[in-house]
Amino acid sequence: MNLISLFRKVAIAEGISYLAFGATMPLKYGFGILWPNKIVGAAHGGLFVLFCVLLLAVWIRNRWSFGRVAAFGLASLLPYGTIWLERRVFRD
């Protein structure tokens, strides 16, 4: 698997984990059920860090423009943002 395909898979997984993390918030704050939020939050945090490391690696190796890297960085702060941008940038 090359670096770009790994980055794409992690970008999608990070976007899904962000949505799942948002879904566990009502369980935590509305019903006092903490464990789903802890598990999903840890997974989301790990995927976010991996996403950032891979974004840096892709930027260096593939000589992406600063604008593209900044767009992915900003998209990672929005739920579903990395999925939407990944589909838009890597459209076949």
N, C-alpha and C positions, 0 to 999 in steps of 0.2 A: 504494500500500500504506500503510495507516495504521500508527500507532506500535504499537498492540497486536498486530496481526498480525505485524509485524516482530519484536517482542519474543518472541512465541510461537515463531516460526521459529528465532530465535537460541537460545532456551531449549532447544529440541529438539536443535539442532546442538551446543550446548555439552554436553548430556548424552551424546550419542553420542560426541563427541570425548573426553570423560572416560573412557568405557568403552574406546575405542580406545587411549587413552594407557595405561590399565591393562593392556591386552593386549600392548603393546610392552615393558613392563617385564621380562617373562621373557626376551625377546630380548636386552635390554641386559645384565641381570645374570646370566642363566643361560648365554647363548651368546656374549656379547661383541659382539653385532651392534648398533652404536650408531645408525646412520642412521635406522631407522624411528622410534626414540624421539625423535630430534631433530626430525623433520618433524612427527610427530603432536603432540609437546609444544609446538612453536611454534604450530601451528594451535589447539590447546586453549587456550594462553595468550591468543592473540588473541581467540578466541571468549569466553573468560571476561571479559576486559576489556570487550569490546563488550556482553556480557550485563549487566555492572555498570553501564555507562553508560546502557543502555536501561532498566534497572530504575529508576535514578534519574529518568530522563526520564518514564517512565510514572507513577512515584510523584508527581511534581510536576504533570504535566498532568492525570492522571485522579484525583488526590487519593485515592490508595489509603491504606488504614489502615497504621499502622506495623507491625501484626501481619502483614499480608499481605506487606509488603516484607521483613520479617524472616524470614518463612517461605521466601520465594524465596532470600534470602541464605543461609540455612542449607542449603536444598536444593542450592544450587550447590556445596556442599562435599562432597556425597555422590554417588557414582557412580549414575547414573540418577535422581537426585533432582529435577532440573529437569524431566525428562520426566514423571515421576510427578505432580509438583505442577501442571505446566502442564495436564495432562489433567484433574486434579481441579478446578482453579480455573475453567478455561474449558470445562467440560463443557456441551455444548449441550442 
